[in-house]
Amino acid sequence: MIRIFLTGYMGAGKTTLGKALARELHVPFIDLDWYIEERFHKAVGELFTERGEPGFRELEKSMLHEVGEFEDVVISTGGGAPCFFDNMEYMNRVGTTVFLDVDPKVLFRRLRVAKQQRPILQGKEDDELFDFIIQALEKRSPFYRQAKYIFCADELEDRKQIETSVQQLRKLLDLHIVS
């Protein structure tokens, strides 16, 4: 049985690497944020605004526990999910956790071009964005680093790098393809 949780900051490549790994292993891929949006028929941003952060984090925890029951799956968590309640402890107990560790300069480069899709980043100048990333990583890193495995996800810029990363991650996790 495979149950892998990919954690890390926004822009770390959780969705990119998660989809590719799931495809390689012939198992479903679940993005926790997308799962929440499907279940509640609202964007995560809307739910966050309606319920406030405490209400959203309660909902997120509940949905994490729901997908945490699925078998043979790769799950990408939201960037903040590991940092609340006992979410990291829970994921470590029920599955294999992987922190996608990415150099802040690489995160900056990725997030700089994706600012429009991420409301929390809109309107930030380059220096503000870099500082924002550094501060967030300082707060979240102690939670992310509780993962069973830490994987450098700096190189996910093209298909070849993604394929190489999938093979490296499979080797790290000693994963064999499920048939």
N, C-alpha and C positions, 0 to 999 in steps of 0.2 A: 504494500500500500504506500502510495506517495502522497504526501501533503506538505507542500513547500510554501512558506510565506516569504515573499520578498519585501524587505523594508528599506527605507532610505528617504532622503530628502527629495522634494519635487525636482524633476529633471535628472534624477539619478539613473533612469533607464529601467524602472521597475516594469512598466508596461512593455517596452521594447524587448527587453531580455526575457520577461515572463512569457510573452506570446511565443517567442522563438523556442524557449525551453519546453513549453507545453506541447508545441507542435512536434518537436524532436522526440518527446516522451510519449506522444499519442495520448495525452490527457487534456481535459478542459483547462482553459485559462479563465480566471475570474479576477477582475479589477474590482476591489471592494467599493470604490466610489461609484463605479458604473452599476454595480449590484444594488447599492443603496438607491441610486437614481431610478433604476427599473422598478424596484419595490415600491417606492413612494411617488413615482411619476413626477418628480421634481429634481431640478439640478441641486447638487451639493451646496452650491452658493445660496440658493433659495432656502434650503433647509437650515443652513447655518444662520441666515438672517432671521428666519421665522422663529427658530428655537433658541437662538443664542448659542455661544460655544458650549456651555454645559449641556444643554439639551441635545445638540448635535452629537457631542462626544458620547452621551448615553446611547443614542441611536446607533452610532458607529460601533460601539462595544457590542451591542445586541446583535448587529448584523455580522460582526467579526465572529462571534460565537456560533452564529448560524452557518456561515460558510466553513468554519472550523470543524464542522461535523462531516463535510463532504470528503469523499475518498478519491484518491487518484486525481489530484488537482494541483495546479500552481496558482497561488493567490498573491496578487499585488495589493499591499495595503496602502491607504493614504499616507502621506508623509508624516502626519501627526498621530496616526493611530497607535503606534508603539509607545507613545509618550504619555498615555493616560491610563488611569486605573491600573489593573494588573495585566494589561493587554500583552506585553512582552512575555511575562511569565506564562500566561495562557497559551500563546503561540508556541513557546518553547516546550510546553507540556504535551500539546496535541500534534505537533508537527516539527518540521525542520525549518529553522529560521535562517535567513541570509540577509545580512546588511550589505547593500550595494554602496560601497564607499567610493566617493568621487571627489577628486580634488576641487576645492572651492573655485578655482579659476575655470575649470571645465564646467562646473555647474553654472557659473556666471555666463559663460559663452552660450550654453544651451538655453538658459532662462532668458537671456537678453533678447533672443529671437522669438521667444514664445510668450513675451510679456502680455500681449493682447488677449491670449487665451486664459490668462491667470489673473483674475481680478485683484488679488492681493499685491500683485507686482505692477499693475498699471500705474503710469504716471511717475515711476521712479527713474531718476537719472542714473547713469552708470555707476557713479560712486555710491549712491544711496542703495542701489541694488546689490552691489558687492558687499557693503556693510550689513545689509539685511540678511544676506546669505550667511555671512560669517557669524553674526549674532544668533541666528536660528540654529546653525550647526552646533554652536557652543552649548545651547540649551538642550538640544535633542540628542547629541552624540552619546551621552551616558546611557540613554535608553537603547539607541540603535546598537551600541556595542555589546548589549546583552544577548545579541543573536548568537546562535551556535557557530555560525560561519560568517566571516567577513570576506567579501569579494570585491576586488578593485574593478569598478565599472567605468573607468575613464575612456575606454575605447569601444564606443558603440555607434560610430559615425557612419558606417556603411555596412552593406550585407556581409562582406568578408569579416570585418571586425566583430559583427554580431555572431556569426557562425563560430568564429574562434572563441569568443566569450562563452557561448553555449557549451562548447566542448570542454573548455577549462572548468566551467561550473559543474558540468556532469562529472568530471574527474574528481574535483574537490569533494563533491557530495557522494561519490561512488555510486552513481545512478546507472541503472541498466534499463534499456527500453522495455516498457510494458507492452505485451502483445495482445 
